[in-house]
Amino acid sequence: MNTVSSPNKLKYTRDLMLLCLFALAMLITPLNLLAGDAKADSLKQLIRSQPDLVKRSKLYNNLGSHYIDVGQYDTARKYLDLGLQIARQKKDSVVLARTYLNKGNAYMYQSNYTQALEEYMKSISIREAQKDSLNLPSPYNSIGIVYFRMNDLKKALEYWNKCVSLNTRQKRPDRQMDNYSNLGMLYEQLGEQQKGLDYMLQALQLAESLGEQDKIVIISSNVGEAYVALKNYTKALEYLNKGLNEGGDKQNGGIGSPELLGTLALVYKELKQFGKAHEYYDQAVAAGRKLKSIDALRQLYLGLAELNAAEGKMESAYVNHTLYAQLTDSIFNKQNRDRMSDLKAAFLVEKKEKEIKHAEQEADLKRESEARKQQVIQYALVSGLAGIGLLAFIVFRGNRIKKKSNELIQFQNNEIAEKNTTLGLVNKELTDSINYAKRIQDAILPPLESLRKALPGSFVLFQPRNVVSGDFYFMNDLGNGEVLLAVCDCTGHGVPGAFMSMIGTEQLGKIIQERNVTTPSRILDELHAGLRKTLQQEVNETRDGMDVALCKINLATRQVEYAGANRPLWMLHPGAAQLTEIKADKQPVGGLEGTHRKSFTNHVFQLAAGDRIYLSTDGYADQFGGAKGKKFMVKNFHAFLCQLKEMPLAEQEPALRKQFIAWQGQHEQVDDVLVIGFEL
C-alpha cells in the first residue's frame, strides 16, 4: 500500500478547494495583460490616427487577431466587436466575413463551441453569397475543428474534406498543411493511428518547407501525440521536445501550450517517471488556467486522475476526476447541443429563404420583360397567354412548396441522425471511462489466489450491479499467522460507489500498515474517523459511508475476532440445522456522527474443526424475483446456505450464483452482490 506523505495530503486539500475556487480562477486576468505589448500599442495608435472608417475596421480586426495570438481572447472580442460595428455600417462584406471568423476563433479557443459555430456560420453565409470560394476553406476548417473537439468526427471529416477539395484546386500548400494536420488527428481519433501519423508527417514536411515556425511547433506536438497512441514513447519524446524547443514554451504570448505540456506529462506517466509527469502537468494546468481553456483543462484533469490512480493516490484521483466531469458537463450539456442544432437549422433556413427570394426576383423580371414584348400582340392572345402563365405559376408554386416540404423533412431526418451519432459518441466516451474505472477497481481488490492461499477453504461470490461496484472485499496477511478479512458495502453503487470503495481500501491500508492497528473494533473506529475527515463530513454533512463486517483470523489457534458496522457474521457448525448469528453494531462507518454513536464492539470466539463462517453484503437477500416479484429475504438466504452444508465450500460459489440468477429471472439486479465463505 502506498504511503501518503504530509505534502500529498496538503495537495489533496488544495485540490478539494479547487472545486469551489475554479470559477474564480477562470476570471483572474493573465499576468501578461499587465505587461507592455508593442504590437498592440502600435495598432491602437494607427486606429486613433486613421480617419477612414473602412481602414479603421480592418485595423480593429488585425488588433483582435493579435490578441487571439497571445491568448487574450476576451480582449480580442472587444476590439473585433468595434470593427464589426463599422463594417456593418459601411456594408463591407469582406471585413465582416474576416472579423466573424476571428471572433469565432476567440470563442473556440475558450471551448465556447456554440457561440463559435454561430460566428463561423455568419462568415460562411457572407462568403457563399459573394461566391468567394478562395476564402471559404478558412471557416470550413474552423467548423471542422469545432466538431472534432465535440467528438462529432463524421461532421468534422465532412468539413475538412471540403477544405481539401478547395485547397487542392487552388494550389494552396499552406492550407493543405493545416488540412493534413487536422486529418491526422481525426484518423488517430478513429483508431487508424498509422494513417493519422502519415498525414501529420506530410503536414510537418510542408510546414518546414514553408518555414512556418508556429505550425512546426503545433504539428511536431501532434506527431508526438500520434507516436504516443502507437506506444512508441522514444519517438513521441523526440517530436514533443522538438515542438517545445521550436517555441512551444513561448506560444500564446509566452504562456505556453497546455496541450503540448500535457502530452509530455502523459508520456512520462507511461514511462513510470511520475515526478517528471507531475512537473509537466503543473505547467500545463497553469497555462490552461491563464488561457481559460476549458477543453484543455478538462483533458489535463483526466490525465492527472489517471496519474494519481497509477500512483495509488485514490483520493487525489477522485478530486481530479470530479474536476474533469464538471468541465465536461459545462461543454457537452444538452442545452449547448440543442443550441448548436438550432444555429445550424437557422443558417440553412436563412440560406434557403435567400435562394427562394432570388428565384422570385428573377421570375418577376422575366415576366415583366415578357409583358412588354406581348403589348404588340392582340388583346385576346395576351389574355390567353396570361391565363397559361397563371396556370404555370400555380404549378410552379405548388412544386416549390412540395420541394420545400421534402427538404424540411430531409433536414429533420438528418438532424435526428446527427443527434443519434452524437449520443453514440458520448455513450462511448462514458463507457470507456467506466471500463477504465473497472480496471482500477479490479487492480485494488485482493487477487483470489492470495485469498485462497491464506484461507484454502474459501470462496468469493462477487457480482456488481453495474460495471463497477460499491461492494468490495479487503484482505491483509499480518505475517504472524493472522489474516484480516473485510466485506464492505458502500453508499450507492456504480461509479459513486466505486469511488467510495477506492477511498475505503486506501483508508484500511493506512490504518493497518501505517498505524499498526489490528483489532477489528479499533479498525472500524479509525475507519469511521478517516472517512468523515476525507469526505469533510463535519462541513458537508453528507451521509456517505459504508457497512462493514471485519474479521481477524488466527490460522493456528482458530480464534476469530469480529466487529461489524450493520453487517453481521454467520457461523454454521457441522450438523447444525441453522446458522448462528453474531450481531453487528447498528451504525455505519462514516456518515453523520449522531448522538447515538459509540465505539464498535469487538467479539472474540473460538472455531472448531468444520465450522464455517459467512460474510455478506445485503445485495443477495434484497434481490427481487420469484413468481411474485418479491425480495429473496435474509431468512431464505440462511436456509439456502444450510442446504449447502454437505457441499465443499469451493463448490458453493457456483451454486449460490445459479440460485441468484434463477430467483432474479427477468427482474433487474437491484444492488451489488458480495458473499464470502471460509472454514479453517
Summary of the structure (lengths in Angstrom):
residues: 680
radius of gyration: 33.9
end to end distance: 27.2
largest distance: 125.1
contacts: 2208
relative contact order: 0.06
helix: 67%
strand: 10%
